[in-house]
Amino acid sequence: MIAWVVVAVMLIFLLAYRYYGRFLVRQVGIDDGRPTPAVRVNDGVDYIPTRSGLLLGQHFSAIAAAGPIVGPVLAGLAYGWLPTLLWIICGAVFVGGVHDFTSLVASVRHGATSIGEIVKEHVSRTSFVLFLAFVWLCLVYVIVAFTDVTAQTFCAVSGGEAYGPGVAASSVLYLASGFVMGILLYKFKAPLGLTTAIFVPLVLFIVWLGPNLPQPWLDALASISGKQWDAILLAYCFVASVIPMWLLLQPRGYLGGWLLYLVVAVGLVGALSGQFGIRYDAVVDQGPGGLLGGALPMMPFLFTTVACGACSGFHSVVSSGTTSKQLARESDARRVGYGAMLLEGLVAVLALATVMALAPADAPAARKEGPNMIYASGIANYLAMFGLPYKVGLGFALLAFSTFVYDTLDVCTRLARYILQELLAWKGLVGGFVATAATLAAPLAFLLLIQREQAWRVAWNIFGASNQLLASLTLMAVAIWLLHTGRRAVFVLVPMALMMVMALWSLVTQAWPFWAGLAGRGDLVTDTVIVGVAGTLLLVLAVWLIAEASRSVLGGGRLAPPGAKAANIAQPQ
């Protein structure tokens, strides 16, 4: 039964947090006597010592978007629930958790700077530029994948009934409520408790209201194609990236956090209810072909398909960007960094549970509907246990899914803008507008050039591979820092090597048809060219960065002997 699987996973994660988490603490030399940047600077703006419980909630909301839902659902359908489950568990404990924890600690030890700055200090200026360029490309692919997943949600049809227009209407109303809440909070100084009491129930009302708007309004939304929704969503990303954060991003993210925890709670209660058994295949016979439009063997594509559910390089961007500036004590890194990744692993398992409950005969239709509908259908079935109509439950789950994506799109667009401004020295308001436009032009071109309607199916494994490769490069930077400070780094080097091999293998496999076409041994259709160019760019940057790092470690003569300490790292200025 699904309930026993979820209970077993929760016990494994609790044991991992207690024992392996303690091991990680010892390996990096956590010391609460060493003031964190949040304590030393404490400017009340960016650097704010925050209680670990509150910081855990904020960090978890930032990292647990739609990735740990989409990836496990796709992998479960393609390869079976058992290998997907095993990778989620092992990945979260030994790879993703290590990545998140060590990247957070490394940032704190370097004055809460980014991983890129750590690369610059311990490797080279060239590596810093390469790393930023790689991160920017990764963020672009994140925007591509999640923009189109959301667009397809707004076009969703299940059982012959169009749910998408109602979800789109609810989504527009939800964003409008975020604007109003932001104005009330920051212009009229409304108390947070009062606005929460008003707007959280309002969002739940919006879930019901969207599908029940006048039919002409819904018909107008239904006439918008997936490609048109792609353009509209990217326009939203542009606006959200350049307006003040208090006006939309902060209040919308706050409301989205409530939806996130509510959906996770519903998923947990439903999975533990004992009313849903395992029906889907434990291991799927791949045969010829596969999911996402081509033959994708389990090795290496299981790893890059699950993506965020087991390990995500994007988390290091969050850890070193905002979370490290709010860590009150070094020991809190275990709860915030390692603990949040284990929680995300649980979210991934709950998403996988919606696949486990599927009958194998329903798999072909489920593949056509997409991971958003599979997940939403599972949540709707859970809510039906409490007497909520399936249609209302499905609308709620789809809106919640969309809000998770908004979190990802907002953060990625803003971060990509910052990186591009730093790389190209574009300053001021005009520089911000140009950097945002340039960042979003790439996803727009990708989505419009892909001929098929569901462009995310082309983008997902490029996104997954780039995300896993970013994680491996982050772990490489952490390993170099540990070696330079005289600490052992095997616990980082092993997951780094695994992620690097799987990600590079995946990229080579995806780029191969493009290379074959250039050599005259295959057709160069649009999809092949786009994926091939994207994969080749990532490979070139990654291999160049790995070469720079290898030169630093093997030829730089900078490694400290075991037990040595680097004062400038232990006490960042």
C-alpha positions in Angstrom: 0.0 0.0 0.0 1.0 3.6 -0.7 0.7 4.4 3.0 3.4 2.0 4.1 5.8 3.3 1.4 5.3 6.9 2.6 5.7 5.9 6.3 9.0 4.1 5.4 10.3 7.1 3.5 9.5 9.4 6.4 11.4 7.1 8.8 14.4 6.9 6.5 14.5 10.7 6.2 14.2 11.1 10.0 17.1 8.7 10.5 19.1 10.4 7.8 18.5 13.8 9.4 19.6 12.6 12.8 22.6 10.5 11.9 23.9 11.6 8.4 23.1 15.2 9.2 25.3 15.0 12.3 28.1 13.4 10.2 27.9 16.4 7.8 28.1 18.8 10.6 31.3 17.2 11.8 32.8 17.2 8.3 32.6 20.9 7.8 33.4 21.9 11.4 30.3 23.7 12.4 31.0 26.1 15.2 28.3 28.3 16.8 31.1 30.4 18.4 31.9 31.7 15.0 29.5 34.7 14.2 27.5 34.3 11.0 27.3 37.2 8.4 23.7 37.8 9.6 24.9 38.4 13.1 28.1 40.4 12.2 26.4 42.7 9.6 22.7 42.7 10.7 21.7 45.7 8.6 18.0 45.0 9.0 17.6 44.7 5.2 19.4 41.8 3.7 21.4 40.5 6.7 18.9 39.5 9.4 19.5 36.8 12.0 16.3 34.6 11.7 15.0 31.8 13.9 15.8 28.5 12.2 12.1 27.4 12.1 11.1 30.6 10.2 14.1 30.4 7.9 13.3 26.7 7.2 9.8 27.7 6.1 11.1 30.5 3.9 13.9 28.5 2.4 11.6 25.5 1.7 9.0 27.7 0.0 11.7 29.1 -2.2 13.1 25.7 -3.3 10.0 23.5 -3.4 8.2 24.7 -6.5 6.9 22.6 -9.3 10.2 20.7 -9.9 9.7 18.0 -7.2 6.2 17.4 -8.7 6.8 17.3 -12.4 10.1 15.3 -12.4 9.0 12.4 -10.2 5.7 12.1 -12.0 7.4 11.9 -15.4 10.1 9.5 -14.2 7.5 7.3 -12.5 5.5 7.0 -15.7 8.5 6.4 -17.8 10.6 4.0 -15.7 8.2 2.7 -12.9 7.7 3.9 -9.4 10.4 1.7 -7.8 13.6 3.0 -9.4 12.2 6.5 -9.2 11.5 6.1 -5.5 14.9 4.6 -4.8 16.6 7.5 -6.5 14.5 10.1 -4.7 15.5 8.6 -1.3 19.2 8.0 -2.1 19.5 11.3 -3.9 17.8 13.5 -1.2 19.9 11.9 1.6 23.3 11.5 0.0 23.4 14.0 -3.0 20.8 16.8 -2.8 20.9 17.1 1.0 24.7 17.2 0.9 24.7 19.8 -1.9 22.2 22.1 -0.2 23.9 21.9 3.3 27.5 22.3 2.1 26.6 25.2 -0.4 24.9 27.0 2.5 27.8 26.5 4.9 30.4 27.5 2.2 28.4 30.7 1.5 28.2 31.5 5.2 32.0 31.0 5.7 32.7 33.4 2.8 30.6 36.2 4.2 27.3 35.1 2.6 28.6 35.5 -0.9 27.4 33.5 -4.0 28.9 30.2 -5.1 30.3 32.1 -8.1 32.4 34.3 -5.7 33.7 31.2 -4.0 34.7 29.8 -7.4 36.5 33.1 -8.2 38.4 33.0 -4.9 39.5 29.3 -5.0 39.8 28.7 -8.7 40.1 31.8 -11.0 38.4 34.9 -12.4 37.8 33.0 -15.7 36.0 30.2 -13.8 33.9 32.9 -12.1 32.7 34.2 -15.5 32.2 30.7 -16.8 30.2 29.7 -13.8 27.9 32.8 -14.0 27.3 32.1 -17.7 26.5 28.5 -16.9 24.0 29.5 -14.2 22.4 32.0 -16.5 21.8 29.3 -19.1 20.4 27.0 -16.5 18.0 29.7 -15.4 16.9 30.2 -19.0 16.1 26.5 -19.3 14.2 26.6 -16.1 12.1 29.5 -17.4 11.5 27.6 -20.7 10.3 24.4 -19.0 8.1 25.9 -16.4 6.6 28.6 -18.6 5.3 26.0 -21.0 4.1 23.6 -18.2 2.0 26.5 -16.9 0.7 27.3 -20.3 -0.4 23.8 -20.8 -2.1 23.9 -17.4 -4.2 26.8 -18.7 -5.2 24.7 -21.7 -5.8 21.5 -19.6 -8.6 19.1 -20.7 -9.5 16.0 -18.7 -12.2 13.6 -19.4 -13.4 15.8 -22.3 -13.9 18.8 -20.0 -11.8 21.9 -20.3 -10.4 22.8 -16.8 -7.7 25.1 -18.1 -9.8 28.3 -18.7 -11.1 28.2 -15.1 -7.6 27.7 -13.7 -6.4 30.6 -15.9 -9.2 32.8 -14.6 -8.4 31.8 -11.0 -4.7 32.4 -11.6 -5.3 36.0 -12.9 -7.5 36.7 -9.9 -4.8 35.2 -7.6 -2.2 37.5 -9.0 -4.5 40.5 -8.7 -5.1 39.6 -5.0 -1.3 39.6 -4.5 -1.1 43.2 -5.9 -3.8 44.4 -3.6 -2.3 42.7 -0.6 1.1 44.2 -1.3 -0.4 47.7 -1.5 -2.3 47.2 1.8 0.8 45.9 3.6 3.4 48.4 2.4 1.4 51.5 1.6 -1.4 51.4 4.1 0.7 49.5 6.8 -2.1 46.9 7.3 -1.2 44.3 9.9 0.1 41.0 8.5 -2.3 39.0 10.6 -5.3 40.9 9.4 -4.3 40.7 5.7 -3.6 36.9 6.1 -7.1 36.4 7.6 -8.6 38.2 4.6 -6.5 37.0 1.7 -5.9 33.3 2.5 -9.7 32.6 2.5 -10.0 34.9 -0.5 -7.6 32.7 -2.4 -9.7 29.6 -1.6 -12.8 31.5 -2.8 -10.9 32.4 -6.0 -10.3 28.6 -6.6 -14.1 28.2 -6.7 -14.8 31.5 -8.5 -12.5 31.0 -11.5 -14.4 28.0 -13.2 -17.7 29.6 -12.3 -17.2 33.0 -14.0 -19.6 33.8 -16.9 -19.2 31.4 -19.8 -18.3 34.1 -22.4 -15.3 35.0 -20.2 -14.2 31.4 -20.0 -14.7 30.9 -23.7 -12.4 33.9 -24.3 -9.7 32.3 -22.2 -10.2 29.0 -23.9 -9.5 30.6 -27.3 -5.9 31.4 -26.2 -3.5 28.8 -27.5 -0.6 27.3 -25.5 2.0 29.4 -27.5 0.0 32.5 -26.8 0.0 31.7 -23.1 3.8 31.2 -23.3 4.1 34.8 -24.5 1.7 36.1 -21.9 3.5 34.3 -19.1 6.9 35.6 -20.2 5.4 39.1 -20.3 4.3 38.6 -16.7 7.9 37.5 -15.9 9.2 40.7 -17.3 6.8 42.9 -15.2 7.4 40.8 -12.1 11.1 41.1 -12.5 11.3 44.9 -12.7 8.6 46.1 -10.3 9.4 46.4 -6.6 9.4 43.1 -4.8 6.9 44.3 -2.2 4.3 45.0 -4.9 3.8 41.5 -6.1 6.5 38.9 -5.4 6.6 39.0 -1.7 2.8 39.0 -1.1 2.2 36.5 -3.9 4.9 34.3 -2.5 3.5 34.5 1.0 0.0 33.4 -0.3 1.6 30.7 -2.4 3.4 29.4 0.7 0.0 28.8 2.3 -1.1 26.9 -0.7 2.1 24.9 -0.8 1.8 23.7 2.8 -2.0 23.0 2.4 -1.4 20.9 -0.7 1.5 19.0 1.0 -0.7 18.4 4.0 -3.5 17.1 1.7 -1.1 14.8 -0.2 0.3 13.5 3.1 -3.1 12.8 4.6 -4.4 11.2 1.4 -1.3 9.0 1.0 -1.5 7.9 4.6 -5.2 7.3 4.6 -4.8 3.7 3.4 -7.5 4.1 0.8 -5.2 4.0 -2.2 -3.2 0.9 -3.2 -0.3 0.6 -5.6 -1.5 -0.3 -9.1 1.2 1.1 -11.4 4.1 -1.0 -12.6 7.1 -1.1 -10.2 9.4 -1.1 -13.3 8.3 -0.2 -16.7 9.5 -2.1 -19.7 11.0 0.6 -21.9 10.8 -1.2 -25.2 11.3 0.9 -28.4 10.7 4.6 -27.9 9.9 6.2 -24.6 8.6 9.3 -22.9 9.2 12.9 -24.0 9.3 12.0 -27.7 12.2 9.7 -28.0 14.1 6.7 -26.6 15.4 7.8 -23.2 17.1 4.9 -21.4 16.9 4.8 -17.6 20.6 5.4 -17.4 21.2 8.3 -17.3 17.7 9.9 -17.9 16.2 8.7 -14.6 18.5 11.1 -12.8 17.9 14.1 -15.1 14.1 13.5 -15.3 13.5 13.3 -11.5 15.7 16.4 -11.3 14.7 18.6 -8.3 13.0 15.8 -6.4 16.5 14.3 -5.6 19.0 17.0 -6.3 18.8 20.6 -7.6 21.6 22.9 -8.5 19.1 25.8 -8.3 19.0 25.3 -4.5 22.6 26.5 -4.2 21.6 29.8 -5.9 18.9 30.3 -3.2 21.2 29.1 -0.4 24.0 31.5 -1.3 21.7 34.3 -2.5 19.3 34.9 0.4 19.3 32.1 3.0 23.0 32.5 4.0 22.4 36.1 4.9 19.7 35.1 7.4 21.4 32.2 9.2 21.6 33.1 12.9 23.9 30.2 13.9 26.1 27.8 11.9 24.3 24.8 13.4 21.0 26.0 11.9 22.4 25.0 8.5 21.6 21.4 9.2 17.9 22.1 9.8 17.6 24.7 7.0 19.9 23.2 4.3 19.8 19.5 4.9 16.3 19.4 6.4 14.6 21.4 3.7 16.0 19.0 1.0 14.6 16.0 2.9 11.3 17.7 3.0 11.5 18.3 -0.7 12.2 14.6 -1.1 9.0 13.9 0.8 7.1 16.2 -1.6 8.6 14.3 -4.5 7.5 11.0 -3.0 3.9 12.3 -2.4 3.9 13.4 -6.1 5.1 9.9 -7.1 2.3 8.4 -5.1 -0.2 9.9 -7.5 1.5 7.8 -10.2 1.6 4.7 -8.0 -2.2 4.8 -7.7 -2.7 4.8 -11.5 -3.8 1.7 -13.3 -1.3 0.8 -16.0 -4.1 0.9 -18.6 -4.5 4.6 -17.8 -0.9 5.5 -18.4 -1.2 6.4 -22.2 -3.9 8.9 -21.5 -2.0 10.2 -18.4 1.1 10.8 -20.6 -0.9 12.9 -23.0 -2.5 15.0 -20.2 0.8 15.7 -18.6 2.3 15.6 -15.1 0.2 18.6 -13.9 -3.1 16.8 -14.5 -1.8 13.5 -13.0 -0.8 15.3 -9.8 -3.9 17.5 -9.7 -6.1 14.4 -10.2 -4.4 12.6 -7.3 -4.9 15.6 -5.0 -8.6 15.9 -6.1 -9.1 12.2 -5.3 -7.7 12.8 -1.8 -9.9 15.9 -1.3 -12.9 13.8 -2.4 -12.5 11.8 0.8 -13.6 14.9 2.7 -16.6 15.4 0.5 -15.2 18.1 -1.8 -16.4 17.7 -5.4 -13.8 16.3 -7.7 -14.0 19.3 -10.1 -13.4 21.8 -7.3 -10.5 19.7 -6.0 -9.0 19.5 -9.4 -9.2 23.3 -9.9 -7.6 23.9 -6.5 -4.7 21.5 -7.2 -4.1 23.0 -10.6 -4.1 26.6 -9.2 -1.7 25.4 -6.5 0.5 23.9 -9.1 0.5 27.2 -11.0 1.4 29.2 -7.9 4.4 26.9 -7.4 5.6 27.7 -10.9 5.1 31.4 -10.4 7.6 31.2 -7.5 10.1 29.5 -9.8 9.6 31.9 -12.7 9.7 35.0 -10.5 12.9 34.0 -8.8 14.7 32.7 -11.9 13.9 35.7 -14.0 15.2 38.1 -11.4 18.3 36.1 -10.7 19.1 35.7 -14.4 18.7 39.5 -14.8 21.2 40.1 -11.9 23.7 37.7 -13.5 23.5 39.2 -16.9 23.9 42.7 -15.5 27.0 41.5 -13.7 28.5 39.7 -16.7 27.9 42.6 -19.1 28.2 45.5 -16.7 24.7 46.8 -17.5 24.0 49.3 -14.8 21.0 51.2 -13.6 17.3 51.0 -14.4 17.9 50.8 -18.2 20.4 48.1 -17.7 17.9 46.1 -15.7 15.2 46.4 -18.3 17.6 45.4 -21.1 19.0 42.5 -19.1 15.5 41.2 -18.3 14.4 41.5 -22.0 17.5 39.7 -23.1 17.0 37.0 -20.6 13.4 36.4 -21.6 14.1 36.6 -25.4 15.9 33.3 -25.3 12.9 31.3 -23.7 10.5 33.1 -26.1 12.5 32.1 -29.1 12.9 28.5 -27.8 9.1 28.1 -27.1 8.0 29.7 -30.4 10.5 27.7 -32.6 9.6 24.4 -31.1 7.0 23.0 -33.5 5.0 20.8 -31.1 2.4 22.4 -28.8 3.9 21.0 -25.6 7.4 22.4 -25.9 8.2 21.6 -22.3 8.6 17.9 -23.4 11.6 19.0 -25.5 13.0 21.3 -22.8 12.6 19.1 -19.7 15.7 16.9 -20.0 17.9 19.8 -21.1 16.6 21.6 -18.0 17.2 18.5 -15.8 20.7 17.9 -17.2 21.7 21.5 -16.8 20.3 21.6 -13.2 22.1 18.4 -12.2 25.3 19.6 -13.8 25.0 22.9 -11.9 24.7 20.8 -8.7 27.9 18.9 -9.6 29.8 22.1 -10.4 28.6 23.6 -7.1 29.8 20.4 -5.2 33.1 20.8 -7.1 33.5 24.3 -5.8 32.6 23.2 -2.3 35.1 20.3 -2.5 37.9 22.7 -3.6 37.1 25.0 -0.7 37.2 22.0 1.7 40.5 20.8 0.3 42.0 24.3 0.5 41.0 24.5 4.2 42.5 21.1 4.9 39.3 19.1 5.3 38.4 15.8 3.8 36.0 16.1 0.9 35.1 12.5 -0.1 31.5 12.9 1.1 31.2 15.7 -1.5 33.4 14.3 -4.3 31.3 11.1 -4.6 27.9 12.8 -5.2 29.7 15.3 -7.4 31.1 12.6 -9.6 27.8 10.8 -9.8 25.9 13.9 -10.9 28.6 15.0 -13.3 28.7 11.7 -15.1 24.9 11.4 -15.4 24.5 15.0 -16.5 27.3 15.0 -19.0 26.1 11.6 -20.3 22.6 13.0 -20.7 23.7 16.1 -22.5 25.9 14.1 -24.9 23.0 11.8 -25.7 20.7 14.7 -26.4 23.2 16.6 -28.5 24.3 13.6 -30.5 21.5 13.8 -33.2 22.5 17.4 -33.8 26.2 16.5 -34.2 25.2 13.6 -36.5 23.1 16.0 -38.6 26.0 18.4 -38.9 28.1 15.5 -40.2 25.5 14.6 -42.7 24.3 11.4 -40.9 20.9 12.7 -39.8 18.1 15.2 -40.3 18.5 18.6 -38.8 14.9 19.4 -37.8 14.1 22.4 -35.6 13.8 20.4 -32.4 17.1 18.7 -33.0 18.9 21.9 -33.7 17.6 23.7 -30.6 18.3 20.8 -28.2 21.7 20.2 -29.8 22.8 23.8 -29.6 21.6 24.1 -26.0 23.4 20.9 -25.0 26.6 21.8 -26.8 26.7 25.2 -25.1 26.3 23.6 -21.7 28.9 21.0 -22.4 31.5 23.5 -23.6 31.0 25.7 -20.5 31.0 22.7 -18.1 34.1 21.1 -19.6 36.0 24.4 -19.6 35.0 25.0 -16.0 36.1 21.5 -15.0 39.4 22.0 -16.7 40.0 25.3 -14.8 39.1 23.7 -11.5 41.4 20.7 -12.2 44.2 23.0 -12.9 43.6 24.8 -9.6 43.6 21.6 -7.6 46.3 19.6 -9.4 48.6 22.3 -10.6 48.0 25.3 -8.3 49.8 23.9 -5.2 47.2 25.5 -3.0 45.9 22.5 -1.1 46.4 22.7 2.6 47.6 19.5 4.5 44.9 17.7 6.6 44.0 19.6 9.7 45.2 22.9 8.5 43.0 26.0 8.7 42.6 28.9 6.4 41.9 31.9 8.6 40.5 34.0 5.8 37.8 31.3 5.2 37.0 30.5 8.8 36.5 34.2 9.6 35.1 35.9 6.5 35.5 39.6 6.2 
